[in-house]
Amino acid sequence: MDFTKMQGIGNDYVYVDCFKEQVKEPGAVARFISDRRFGIGSDGLILICPSRIADCRMEMYNTDGSQGKMCGNGIRCVGKYVYDHGLVPSDRRSLTVETLAGVKELRLEVEEGKAVRLTVDMGKPSLTSEISESVTIEGKEWNFTGIDVGNPHAVYFVEDTDSLDLEKMGPHFEYHERFMPDRVNSEFIRVIDRNHIQMRVWERGSGETWACGTGAAASAMASILSGYTEDEVTVSLRGGDLKIRLDRESGHLFMTGPAAEVFHGSIDIPDKIYYD
Ligand SMILES: N[C@H](CCC[C@H](N)C(=O)O)C(=O)O
């Protein structure tokens, strides 16, 4: 299987160009290639496929093999790949990507023939809880705001993100009965000022990642709804910054950030992974 390793502010995935080849049982492949010691090492697998209704279609799989409906850092890398590899004409500065959360519009910033930063119309977020609702986790009450941006998020505002032991606590947030059976992506936010928040994330199906684009969008929306920030928010994540903007007229969120190719490679997928 030929692949391209790409990352969006440190949220790294293995990408396969399915205009050229098919991937059998992508969930099993995602589990195998994501392993950072026995595989390639990534936060998951993303397939770039033909589409009848958009320039391409994105299929996204977390490290545990579960399929995500949308991936913010991933879709920026998909847009970059499609442009850089000539799957759309080079004079294009916008393109569309079909996802399980609908068709997303992307705008490209091109330098020396390569897409370097992209803006994604993330659509209209929806509130999936009260603006502040609580859950009890390991005997402590946590207040969250539930936001869906094509995939589900629970946003918690905290005084300090660095001291959180996500490796220990993350699964309790991910599998809490309030969010079952789908599970949830959990973001932990420190408000820095009215245009800047800091975020750590425990992703459904992947654990802590260095960035989560949909999580950044959900967290910015929760911050705006809670009155903590203005409509334009810089979200600082472990891997870098994303810009989120709420357009009041359309109600849509827009996310802007970089996308980068790291390396190309090829890997033989062992038959045994399909029987593990
Ligand atoms: N773990 C997420 C998918 C990846 C989202 C994240 N990597 C992003 O950039 O949005 C889910 O299962 O809904």
The ligand as a MOL file (V3000), in Angstrom:
LIG
                    3D

  0  0  0     0  0            999 V3000
M  V30 BEGIN CTAB
M  V30 COUNTS 13 12 0 0 0
M  V30 BEGIN ATOM
M  V30 1 N -11.5190 11.5060 16.7190 0
M  V30 2 C -12.5210 12.2200 15.9150 0
M  V30 3 C -12.0880 12.2880 14.4430 0
M  V30 4 C -10.7970 13.0800 14.2460 0
M  V30 5 C -10.9860 14.5120 14.6060 0
M  V30 6 C -9.7210 15.3510 14.7150 0
M  V30 7 N -8.4620 14.6970 14.4930 0
M  V30 8 C -9.8570 16.6080 13.8960 0
M  V30 9 O -8.8340 17.1570 13.4260 0
M  V30 10 O -11.0050 17.1030 13.7780 0
M  V30 11 C -13.8650 11.4700 15.9940 0
M  V30 12 O -13.8520 10.2450 16.1070 0
M  V30 13 O -14.8990 12.1530 15.9060 0
M  V30 END ATOM
M  V30 BEGIN BOND
M  V30 1 1 1 2
M  V30 2 1 2 3
M  V30 3 1 2 11
M  V30 4 1 3 4
M  V30 5 1 4 5
M  V30 6 1 5 6
M  V30 7 1 6 7
M  V30 8 1 6 8
M  V30 9 2 8 9
M  V30 10 1 8 10
M  V30 11 2 11 12
M  V30 12 1 11 13
M  V30 END BOND
M  V30 END CTAB
M  END
